[in-house]
Amino acid sequence: MKFFTLREIKKLIDNGEINIKKYLGQHFLIDKNARDKILSFAELKKNDVVIEIGPGLGALTEGIVKIAKEYYGFEIDENFCRILEKNFSNCENFHLIKSDFLNTDENFWNSFKGKVKVIGNTPYYLSTPILFHILKFYKKIKLALLTVQKEVGEKFVGKVGTKQYSSISVLLYIYTDTKICYSLNKNIFYPKPKVESVVVKILPLEKPRFEIDNEKKFFEFLPLIFSYRRKKLTNVIKKVFKIEKELLEQEIKKIGISPEKRVEQLIPEEIYELYKIIKNLKQGGKNGNVDRDK
C-alpha cells in the first residue's frame, strides 16, 4: 500500500500516468496527518464494511483497508483504477468497482447483511446528488463521512431562518444527526481548491423524526417550496402550485401557521404539514375539508 506525496503525484502527471481534470473537481489529499484526522471521525472498526466514493489515488483508501473488514471503492477514472489495482492488489479486503456510485441500486445495498459506512472526498459539483442518493438508502448506512465545499456543508446543517436553511437541511434533519466536524486547509490538497472544505459526519436515525407518507413526492416537493424561500408563503404556493391564497390561508391557520410567514421560517414539521395540505387541495379537496392525517 502507498500514500502518494505531492512529489510523487507530480511525477505521475509528468509521466502521463494520470491527467487531472479540474472540471471534475479532482483534488488529491497530500497530507497524511490530515488524512488520519479525517478518518478518525469515521471511528473505523475491524468488522466494518466501508464504501468509498471516488478513491482517486487512494489517500483515504490506504487508511481504510488497514482496519476495515471489507472495502468497496467506486471509481470511474481508468487511470486511477489502474493505480489503485496496482497499489492494493495484495489486500484481500479490497474490492474496486469501476462504476458510478450514483448508479447503485437496492440490489447492491441489500447485498450487505448489516449496515455499512460510506466515506468520500466528494467532487464538489456532485456533493448534493451524492447526499440525496445516500438518503435513499439510509436504512443500510451506519455512518457517512463526506468532504464537501464549506458552503454546501453549511447548508447540510442549516437552521431555520438562516440563509443556509434549505431543502437538504430539512431532509437531513428528518433522517439523520448531521454535523460539521472538521475544517480543512486548502494546502492539504493538490491542486489547491479555490474554496474552503469541511468534513461532514452524517448518522442516519433508526427512525425518521416523523413519518413521511410518500418520500418520493416529498423529496420532489421540497426544492419547489424552497425555490422562493424568502417570499411570503401564500404567494409562493399560488405561484408554484396554483392554489388561491384565501383557500390556503384558511387551511394553514388551522394548524397555527401564519400566512405572513416565509418558507425559510418554517420548521421541518410545519413544512411537512404544508405539503399534506397542498397535496390534498391538489387532489380535489377544494371544499376546504382537508384530511391532514393522510
C-alpha positions in Angstrom: 0.0 0.0 0.0 1.2 3.5 -0.7 0.3 7.1 0.2 1.2 9.4 -2.7 3.1 12.5 -1.7 3.0 15.8 -3.7 6.3 15.0 -5.4 5.0 11.5 -6.4 1.7 12.9 -7.7 3.6 15.5 -9.8 5.7 12.7 -11.2 2.6 10.7 -12.2 1.4 13.8 -14.0 4.7 14.4 -15.8 4.9 10.8 -16.9 1.4 11.0 -18.3 0.1 8.3 -16.0 -2.7 10.5 -14.7 -4.5 13.5 -16.1 -6.1 15.9 -13.5 -9.5 17.0 -14.6 -10.2 20.2 -12.6 -13.7 20.5 -14.1 -14.5 17.2 -12.4 -13.3 18.5 -9.1 -10.3 16.3 -8.8 -8.1 17.4 -5.9 -5.8 14.9 -4.2 -5.2 14.7 -0.5 -1.4 15.1 0.1 -1.2 15.5 3.9 -1.2 12.2 5.7 -1.8 13.7 9.1 -4.9 15.5 7.8 -6.0 12.1 6.2 -5.7 10.4 9.6 -7.7 13.2 11.3 -10.5 12.9 8.7 -10.7 9.1 9.1 -10.8 9.4 12.9 -14.3 10.7 12.6 -15.4 7.5 10.9 -14.5 5.6 14.0 -13.4 2.6 11.9 -13.6 -0.9 13.5 -12.2 -4.2 12.2 -15.7 -5.5 11.5 -16.8 -2.5 9.4 -17.8 -2.7 5.7 -16.8 0.5 4.1 -17.8 2.1 0.7 -15.6 4.8 -0.6 -16.9 7.3 -3.2 -14.2 8.2 -5.7 -10.9 7.0 -4.1 -8.8 8.6 -6.7 -5.2 7.7 -5.9 -6.2 6.0 -2.6 -5.2 8.5 0.1 -8.2 7.6 2.2 -8.2 4.1 0.9 -4.9 3.3 2.5 -6.1 4.2 5.9 -9.4 2.3 5.5 -8.2 -1.0 4.2 -5.8 -1.3 7.2 -8.7 -1.5 9.5 -12.0 -2.4 7.8 -13.2 -5.9 7.2 -14.3 -5.2 3.6 -13.7 -2.2 1.4 -15.6 -1.3 -1.8 -14.3 1.6 -3.8 -16.3 3.3 -6.6 -14.0 4.8 -9.2 -14.7 5.6 -12.9 -11.4 7.1 -14.0 -9.4 4.4 -15.8 -6.0 5.8 -14.8 -6.9 5.9 -11.2 -8.3 2.4 -11.4 -5.1 1.1 -12.8 -3.1 2.7 -10.0 -5.5 1.6 -7.3 -5.4 -2.0 -8.5 -1.6 -2.0 -8.6 -1.3 -0.4 -5.1 -3.9 -2.5 -3.3 -3.8 -5.8 -5.2 -2.3 -7.6 -2.2 -5.2 -6.6 0.1 -7.8 -9.3 0.3 -10.4 -7.0 1.7 -10.0 -4.5 -1.2 -12.7 -4.5 -3.9 -12.7 -1.9 -6.7 -15.9 -1.3 -8.6 -15.4 0.6 -11.9 -18.7 2.3 -11.9 -20.5 5.4 -10.8 -21.6 5.3 -7.1 -24.8 7.2 -8.2 -25.8 4.1 -10.2 -26.0 1.8 -7.1 -29.5 0.4 -6.6 -31.4 -1.6 -4.0 -29.9 -4.9 -5.1 -26.4 -3.6 -4.3 -27.3 -2.2 -0.9 -29.3 -5.2 0.0 -26.4 -7.5 -0.8 -24.9 -6.4 2.6 -26.2 -8.2 5.7 -25.6 -5.4 8.0 -25.1 -1.6 7.8 -22.1 -0.1 6.0 -20.1 3.1 6.4 -19.8 5.5 3.4 -16.7 7.7 3.1 -15.8 10.1 0.3 -13.8 13.2 -0.6 -16.6 14.0 -3.0 -16.4 16.1 -6.2 -17.9 19.4 -5.1 -20.3 19.6 -8.0 -21.7 16.2 -7.1 -21.9 16.6 -3.3 -25.6 17.3 -3.2 -26.6 14.5 -5.7 -24.4 12.1 -3.7 -26.1 13.1 -0.5 -29.6 12.6 -1.9 -28.5 9.2 -3.2 -27.2 8.2 0.3 -30.5 9.3 1.9 -32.4 6.9 -0.4 -30.6 4.0 1.3 -30.2 5.5 4.8 -31.6 2.3 6.4 -28.5 0.4 5.2 -26.0 3.1 6.3 -24.4 3.3 9.7 -22.4 6.4 9.0 -21.5 8.7 6.1 -18.4 10.9 6.3 -18.1 13.3 3.4 -15.7 16.1 2.5 -17.6 18.8 0.8 -17.4 22.5 -0.1 -17.8 24.6 3.1 -20.9 26.4 1.7 -22.5 23.1 0.9 -21.7 21.7 4.3 -23.3 24.7 6.0 -26.5 24.0 4.0 -26.4 20.4 5.3 -26.7 21.7 8.8 -28.7 24.9 8.1 -31.0 26.1 10.8 -34.5 27.7 10.4 -34.4 31.3 9.5 -30.8 31.4 8.3 -29.6 31.8 4.7 -28.1 28.3 4.8 -31.5 26.7 5.6 -32.5 24.7 2.5 -34.4 21.6 1.3 -31.3 19.4 2.1 -31.3 20.9 5.6 -34.8 19.7 6.1 -34.2 16.1 4.8 -31.0 15.7 6.9 -32.9 16.9 10.0 -35.7 14.3 9.4 -33.5 11.3 8.7 -30.1 12.0 10.4 -28.0 13.6 13.0 -25.6 15.7 10.9 -22.7 17.9 12.0 -19.6 19.6 10.6 -16.8 18.0 12.5 -13.6 19.4 10.8 -12.5 22.3 8.6 -9.8 21.6 6.0 -6.9 23.8 5.0 -6.7 24.3 1.2 -3.0 23.4 1.3 -3.6 19.7 2.1 -4.9 19.3 -1.4 -3.3 19.3 -4.8 -4.2 21.1 -7.0 -5.2 23.6 -4.3 -9.0 24.2 -4.5 -10.4 27.7 -4.7 -13.0 27.1 -2.0 -12.8 26.0 1.7 -13.7 22.4 2.6 -15.3 20.8 5.6 -15.8 17.2 6.8 -19.4 16.4 7.5 -20.5 13.4 9.6 -24.0 12.0 8.9 -25.5 9.5 11.3 -28.8 8.0 9.9 -31.5 7.7 12.6 -33.1 4.3 13.4 -36.5 6.0 12.6 -37.2 9.4 10.9 -38.1 12.2 13.3 -41.6 11.9 11.7 -43.1 9.6 9.2 -43.4 10.7 5.5 -46.3 9.1 3.6 -44.7 9.3 0.2 -41.0 10.0 0.4 -40.5 10.4 -3.4 -43.2 13.0 -3.7 -42.0 14.9 -0.6 -38.4 14.9 -1.9 -39.8 16.4 -5.1 -41.9 19.0 -3.2 -39.0 20.4 -1.1 -36.9 22.1 -3.9 -40.1 23.6 -5.3 -41.1 25.2 -2.0 -37.6 26.4 -1.4 -37.3 28.0 -4.8 -38.8 31.2 -3.4 -37.6 30.7 0.2 -37.7 34.4 1.1 -41.1 35.2 -0.2 -44.4 35.1 1.7 -45.8 31.6 1.9 -49.2 32.2 0.3 -47.5 34.0 -2.7 -45.2 31.0 -3.2 -48.0 28.5 -3.1 -50.1 30.4 -5.6 -47.2 30.8 -8.0 -45.8 27.3 -7.8 -48.9 25.2 -7.1 -51.7 27.4 -8.5 -53.7 27.4 -5.2 -55.7 30.5 -4.3 -54.4 32.5 -1.3 -57.7 32.6 0.5 -58.1 28.8 0.4 -54.6 28.1 1.6 -54.8 30.7 4.4 -57.9 29.0 5.6 -56.1 25.7 5.9 -52.8 26.7 7.3 -54.4 28.9 10.0 -56.0 25.6 11.3 -52.5 24.3 12.1 -51.2 27.5 13.5 -49.1 28.7 10.6 -49.3 32.5 9.8 -49.9 33.4 6.2 -47.3 36.1 6.7 -44.5 33.6 7.2 -41.9 32.9 4.7 -40.7 29.4 3.7 -37.4 29.8 5.4 -39.2 30.5 8.7 -41.0 27.1 8.8 -39.6 24.3 10.8 -39.4 20.9 9.1 -42.6 19.6 10.8 -44.5 22.6 9.5 -43.2 22.1 6.0 -44.5 18.6 6.0 -47.9 19.7 7.2 -47.9 22.3 4.4 -47.0 19.5 1.9 -50.0 17.4 3.1 -52.4 20.4 2.8 -51.2 21.2 -0.7 -51.4 17.6 -1.8 -55.0 17.2 -0.6 -56.0 20.5 -2.2 -54.5 19.5 -5.5 -56.2 16.1 -5.3 -59.6 17.7 -5.1 -60.1 18.8 -1.5 -61.1 22.3 -2.7 -64.1 22.5 -0.3 -61.6 23.2 2.5 -62.1 19.9 4.2 -58.5 18.7 4.2 -57.6 15.3 5.7 -54.3 16.1 7.4 -53.9 12.5 8.6 -53.0 11.3 5.1 
